[in-house]
Structure formats: structure tokens, C-alpha cells
Amino acid sequence: MSETLVQFELVSPEQLLMSEEVEMVVVPGSEGDFGVLPGHSPTITTVRPGVIHIFTNGTISSRIFVAGGFSEVTSDRCTVLAEEALPVDKMDKAIVESDLQIAIDELNKTDEKTAKKLAENRVNIQRAKLAAINSPVYQ
């Protein structure tokens, strides 16, 4: 492995989605976005719903939405275990807006504590998807 690259792996419950050497990856950590470059301190953290930005040749080569998960970082590797992952450019804004409205309706209909928490999570994920579609961040 090159000393100027990081091995990035994105894994869903079903399969390995991506495995490649990149210059940098920016992950939406639960306490804020964090960038991973070669030599990064070892870290394990949770990932919030948001966009992973992958940099190659000095620019963003991929923007991938993740619905949450975990990240493990070593000095030469970043692995993200994602509950759901989808390239931002493959997301349909109309579908996300519709799914958001459905999630909001479900949230407003329920009073049961566990169901309400699950509905809040669905609303937050759909809002994060919509923000990802509308965001020109890093571009």
C-alpha cells in the first residue's frame, strides 16, 4: 500500500460494497464529520446518517449516503459498516420527499415509546437523504 493512500472499505449487511485505495475519506461520525488520511490514529466510532466523501486525485470521486453504522480506522485503513448505503447521485429526490412525508405521518400517528423512537429514526434518515441530495458540500 502506498504511504499516500488509505484502504477504504464500505460494507453493508449483505456484501462488500467498495474496496479501494483513496487519498482521503470523510465520514459522518456521530460527533461530527472526520477525515481519514494515512497515519490516522486508530479509532472506532459510530456513524450517523450522512454522506461519505471519497477523495481521489485531489477531488471528490464518490459521495455515498449511509443511514448509520460503525467505522474502524487504523493508520492505513478505514472500514465503514453501514446499515444502508447508496450513491447520492442514484437517489431520487421525489421518492425521498415522499418517504419523508410517510415517515412524518407515521411519527405523528404513534404514541407508543418504542414505535415513536423508530419513526423518529426513519424521519431523521429521510431528512439526511434529502440534505445529501440538496448539498453541494465539498464540490
C-alpha positions as MATLAB code, in Angstrom:
seq = 'MSETLVQFELVSPEQLLMSEEVEMVVVPGSEGDFGVLPGHSPTITTVRPGVIHIFTNGTISSRIFVAGGFSEVTSDRCTVLAEEALPVDKMDKAIVESDLQIAIDELNKTDEKTAKKLAENRVNIQRAKLAAINSPVYQ';
ca = [
       0.000    0.000    0.000;
       1.180    3.459   -0.842;
       2.129    5.760    2.027;
      -0.080    8.453    0.470;
      -3.241    6.336    0.226;
      -5.735    4.773    2.623;
      -7.522    1.484    2.002;
     -11.266    2.255    2.201;
     -13.885   -0.449    2.588;
     -17.640    0.021    2.744;
     -19.590   -3.000    3.935;
     -23.356   -3.487    4.136;
     -25.094   -6.354    5.936;
     -25.359   -8.116    2.569;
     -21.978   -7.556    0.943;
     -18.728   -5.670    0.470;
     -19.827   -2.591   -1.484;
     -16.476   -0.943   -2.074;
     -12.816   -1.670   -1.502;
     -10.273    0.725   -2.963;
      -7.250    2.858   -2.206;
      -8.153    6.533   -1.814;
      -6.357    9.754   -0.877;
      -8.839   10.634    1.847;
     -12.283    9.690    3.082;
     -14.583   11.935    5.133;
     -17.033   10.001    7.326;
     -20.146   11.383    9.079;
     -19.233   10.387   12.626;
     -21.759   10.565   15.434;
     -19.848   13.502   16.954;
     -19.102   15.229   13.649;
     -17.501   14.543   10.292;
     -13.935   13.273   10.379;
     -11.343   12.903    7.651;
      -9.079    9.891    7.339;
      -5.624   10.253    5.804;
      -2.634    7.888    6.003;
      -1.259    7.818    9.547;
      -4.629    8.431   11.232;
      -4.889    7.401   14.880;
      -6.756    4.135   15.469;
     -10.425    4.861   16.149;
     -13.725    3.027   16.420;
     -16.851    5.182   16.300;
     -20.496    5.182   15.351;
     -21.606    6.717   12.068;
     -24.690    8.932   11.837;
     -26.904    9.234    8.746;
     -24.982   11.326    6.234;
     -22.604   11.306    3.295;
     -19.213    9.652    2.985;
     -16.985   11.741    0.702;
     -14.233    9.818   -1.084;
     -11.298   11.785   -2.496;
      -9.008   10.663   -5.323;
      -6.718   12.815   -7.452;
      -7.440   15.832   -5.252;
     -11.210   15.855   -5.819;
     -14.314   14.046   -4.642;
     -14.672   10.872   -6.669;
     -17.726    9.494   -4.820;
     -20.463   10.662   -2.454;
     -22.207    7.782   -0.716;
     -25.144    8.176    1.653;
     -25.084    5.913    4.703;
     -28.010    5.524    7.093;
     -25.732    4.929   10.073;
     -23.371    2.233   11.272;
     -19.846    1.902   12.616;
     -16.373    2.907   11.468;
     -12.996    1.407   12.300;
      -9.888    3.375   11.397;
      -6.239    2.315   11.537;
      -3.149    4.115   10.256;
      -3.680    2.786    6.722;
      -7.320    1.649    6.569;
     -10.873    2.922    7.057;
     -13.721    0.420    7.199;
     -17.344    1.533    7.425;
     -20.034   -0.989    8.331;
     -23.225    0.666    7.091;
     -26.845   -0.229    7.758;
     -27.742    1.136    4.313;
     -25.552    2.697    1.616;
     -26.417    4.336   -1.698;
     -24.516    6.684   -4.022;
     -26.013   10.165   -3.686;
     -26.281   10.519   -7.463;
     -28.549    7.430   -7.559;
     -31.075    8.852   -5.075;
     -34.382   10.187   -6.443;
     -35.437   13.423   -4.736;
     -39.169   12.840   -5.337;
     -39.001    9.373   -3.768;
     -37.035   10.662   -0.774;
     -39.533   13.507   -0.256;
     -42.419   11.018   -0.432;
     -40.678    8.649    2.003;
     -40.050   11.589    4.343;
     -43.736   12.516    4.359;
     -44.707    8.892    5.049;
     -42.209    8.767    7.928;
     -43.544   12.046    9.375;
     -47.114   10.741    9.131;
     -46.098    7.546   10.949;
     -44.362    9.604   13.637;
     -47.449   11.766   14.165;
     -49.758    8.732   14.430;
     -47.919    6.835   17.143;
     -47.767    7.401   20.869;
     -46.043    4.159   21.875;
     -42.490    4.922   23.039;
     -40.570    2.302   21.015;
     -42.599    2.877   17.839;
     -42.127    6.637   18.208;
     -38.340    6.222   18.512;
     -38.243    4.043   15.366;
     -40.389    6.564   13.490;
     -38.103    9.427   14.605;
     -35.128    7.464   13.280;
     -36.847    6.976    9.890;
     -37.634   10.707    9.722;
     -34.007   11.592   10.543;
     -32.683    9.232    7.851;
     -35.021   10.660    5.193;
     -34.094   14.225    6.189;
     -30.402   13.320    5.935;
     -31.009   11.822    2.471;
     -32.767   14.992    1.338;
     -29.927   17.126    2.715;
     -27.419   14.932    0.850;
     -29.288   15.392   -2.427;
     -29.509   19.174   -1.949;
     -25.965   19.674   -0.627;
     -23.071   20.881   -2.778;
     -20.674   20.323    0.176;
     -17.032   19.803   -0.872;
     -17.868   20.192   -4.559;
];
